[in-house]
Amino acid sequence: MLQFGWKAGTEQYAPVELMEYAVAADKAGYDWIDVSDHFNPWSEEGQSAFTWTWLGAVAPQTKQIRLSPGVTCPILRYHPAIIAQAAATLSHFAPNRTGLGLGTGEALNEFAAIGEWPGYAERRSRLAEAIAIIRGLWSGEEVNYKGKYYQTRKAKLFTPPTSPIPIVISALVPHSAEFAGHYGDGLWTFGGKKPGLYQEMIKNFEAAARNAGKDPSRMVRIIELNVGYGSDMDATIQQQLKFWAGTYIPALFDQKIYTPAMSQENGEVVGPDTVKSTGCFSPNIEDHVKFAQQYIDMGFDCLIFHNPGPDQKGFIGAYARDVLPRIRSNNTR
């Protein structure tokens, strides 16, 4: 089933304001809220709210929308047992609508907070152990885990989840999509790259899922897309550059770039043309329908729309009214 989500940027908005937008997204009929889980913003102009407190505040005020961090790194500044407990508790406030997006993180958050930033191979191994601990604790049973990186001693969640929580794993390249298929319940990635990359990712994801005894057709494939819709595209693009320019620099995701100032400095090479070429910034409904359809045709079934402003509440309502029904009607089976 095709689903649509709204990106909640803790890096851009203060927590109470962002909560108001989340309530608006729920009322507008979006299916998912994907909220960043960062220690630092991408720019010194940004914000830095604690995602799990924010989720706990939002859950009782929303009714239908699924809530998930997009994504949490459960291996360095967090211990996996703490993330298991946090997500389990959230499920009591949002039963049957709690998800858990997981990834290997960025130095911007992990190295900045604890002074550690191992290479990708180690971080991926840590994530595999973390997932085992999280799933074990969600069972409500006692977990004695002894891995290379983590250990637990008679650990048990005395408040286990009230409903199943899908683990959706972030991937930016085909080999990490294979990891997601093997260890996760879904795939989480980001738009703006060449179609061939996503086709290879989906292929690897599905093959790994089947090899692990899963049915990939029942596993969600989430992609986050940058969009602007409304009358002032220049202002929207400038907001994207002000708060999110660092996200366009690949080194931000695998190098030891660990302060907002460093991220902002690297992002200075990004201009409006880059933003336009990797998203859809247009007042035209058909442009957005066509933009979304290419990702649906690649095999993604949950599209998360990230709009940087300036009128966030206006965007949430207008996109849900004008664009999403058109995309949905084109994909009704």
TAZI-V171760 format. One record per backbone hydrogen bond with DSSP energy under -0.5 kcal/mol. NH is the residue of the N-H (numbers start at 1). CO is the residue of the C=O. E is the energy in kcal/mol with one decimal. If there is no record, write none. Layout:
NH_CO_E, NH_CO_E
This chain:
3_301_-2.5, 5_303_-2.9, 6_32_-2.2, 7_305_-2.2, 8_6_-0.5, 8_34_-3.1, 9_7_-0.7, 10_8_-1.1, 12_9_-1.6, 13_9_-2.1, 18_14_-2.6, 19_15_-2.0, 20_16_-1.7, 21_17_-1.5, 22_18_-1.9, 23_19_-2.1, 24_20_-1.7, 25_21_-2.4, 26_22_-2.1, 27_23_-2.2, 28_24_-2.0, 29_25_-0.7, 29_26_-0.9, 30_25_-2.0, 31_4_-3.0, 32_4_-1.4, 33_66_-2.6, 34_6_-2.0, 35_33_-0.6, 35_68_-2.2, 36_8_-1.9, 37_71_-0.6, 46_43_-2.0, 47_11_-1.8, 49_10_-0.8, 51_49_-0.7, 53_50_-0.6, 54_50_-2.0, 55_51_-2.9, 56_52_-1.6, 57_53_-1.5, 58_54_-2.3, 59_55_-2.6, 60_56_-0.6, 61_58_-1.4, 62_58_-0.7, 62_59_-1.3, 66_31_-3.0, 67_97_-3.4, 68_33_-1.9, 69_99_-0.5, 70_35_-3.1, 72_101_-3.1, 74_72_-0.7, 82_79_-1.2, 83_79_-1.5, 84_80_-2.3, 85_81_-1.9, 86_82_-2.7, 87_83_-2.6, 88_84_-2.0, 89_85_-2.3, 90_86_-2.2, 91_87_-1.8, 92_88_-0.6, 92_89_-1.5, 93_89_-0.8, 93_90_-1.1, 94_90_-1.9, 97_94_-1.8, 99_67_-2.8, 100_166_-2.3, 101_69_-0.9, 102_168_-2.4, 103_72_-2.1, 107_255_-0.5, 109_106_-1.6, 110_106_-2.5, 112_107_-1.7, 113_109_-1.1, 114_110_-2.6, 115_110_-0.5, 115_111_-2.0, 116_110_-0.5, 123_119_-2.3, 124_120_-2.8, 125_121_-1.9, 126_122_-2.7, 127_123_-2.2, 128_124_-2.0, 129_125_-1.9, 130_126_-2.7, 131_127_-2.5, 132_128_-1.7, 133_129_-2.1, 134_130_-2.8, 135_131_-2.7, 136_132_-2.1, 137_133_-2.6, 138_134_-2.2, 139_135_-0.9, 139_136_-0.6, 140_137_-1.8, 141_136_-0.7, 143_155_-3.3, 144_142_-0.6, 145_143_-0.7, 147_150_-2.9, 152_145_-2.3, 155_143_-2.0, 158_156_-0.8, 166_98_-0.5, 166_164_-0.5, 168_100_-2.2, 168_166_-0.6, 169_167_-0.5, 169_186_-2.2, 170_102_-3.2, 171_188_-2.6, 176_173_-0.5, 177_173_-1.5, 178_174_-1.6, 179_175_-1.3, 180_176_-2.0, 181_177_-2.1, 182_178_-1.9, 183_179_-2.8, 184_180_-2.2, 185_167_-4.0, 186_167_-0.7, 187_220_-2.3, 188_169_-2.2, 189_222_-2.2, 191_224_-3.1, 197_194_-1.1, 198_194_-1.1, 199_195_-2.3, 200_196_-2.0, 201_197_-2.1, 202_198_-2.9, 203_199_-2.1, 204_200_-2.5, 205_201_-2.8, 206_202_-2.7, 207_203_-2.2, 208_204_-2.4, 209_205_-2.2, 210_206_-2.5, 211_207_-2.3, 212_208_-1.3, 213_210_-1.8, 214_209_-2.8, 216_214_-0.8, 218_215_-2.0, 219_216_-1.5, 220_185_-0.8, 222_187_-3.5, 223_302_-2.3, 224_189_-2.1, 225_304_-3.4, 227_306_-2.6, 228_280_-2.5, 233_231_-0.6, 236_232_-1.5, 237_233_-2.6, 238_234_-2.2, 239_235_-1.9, 240_236_-2.0, 241_237_-2.2, 242_238_-2.3, 243_239_-2.2, 244_240_-2.4, 245_241_-0.9, 247_244_-1.8, 248_245_-1.7, 249_246_-1.5, 250_248_-0.7, 252_249_-1.9, 253_250_-1.9, 254_251_-1.0, 255_251_-2.5, 257_255_-2.2, 258_256_-0.7, 263_259_-2.4, 264_260_-2.9, 265_261_-2.3, 266_262_-2.3, 267_263_-2.2, 268_264_-0.6, 268_265_-1.0, 269_266_-1.1, 270_267_-1.7, 274_271_-0.8, 275_271_-1.5, 276_272_-2.6, 277_273_-2.1, 278_274_-1.1, 278_275_-0.7, 279_275_-0.6, 279_276_-0.7, 280_226_-2.0, 282_228_-2.2, 282_280_-0.6, 285_283_-0.5, 288_284_-1.2, 289_285_-2.2, 290_286_-2.5, 291_287_-2.1, 292_288_-2.5, 293_289_-2.2, 294_290_-1.4, 295_291_-0.7, 295_292_-0.9, 296_292_-1.7, 297_293_-2.8, 298_294_-0.8, 299_295_-0.7, 299_296_-1.0, 300_295_-2.1, 301_221_-1.4, 302_221_-1.7, 303_3_-2.4, 304_223_-2.7, 304_302_-0.6, 305_5_-2.9, 305_303_-0.6, 306_225_-3.4, 306_304_-0.6, 307_305_-0.6, 312_310_-1.0, 315_311_-2.2, 316_312_-2.5, 317_313_-1.9, 318_314_-2.5, 319_315_-2.9, 320_316_-1.5, 321_317_-1.7, 322_318_-3.2, 323_318_-0.5, 323_319_-1.3, 324_319_-2.5, 326_323_-0.5, 327_323_-2.0, 328_324_-2.6, 329_325_-2.5, 330_326_-1.4, 331_328_-1.4, 332_329_-0.9
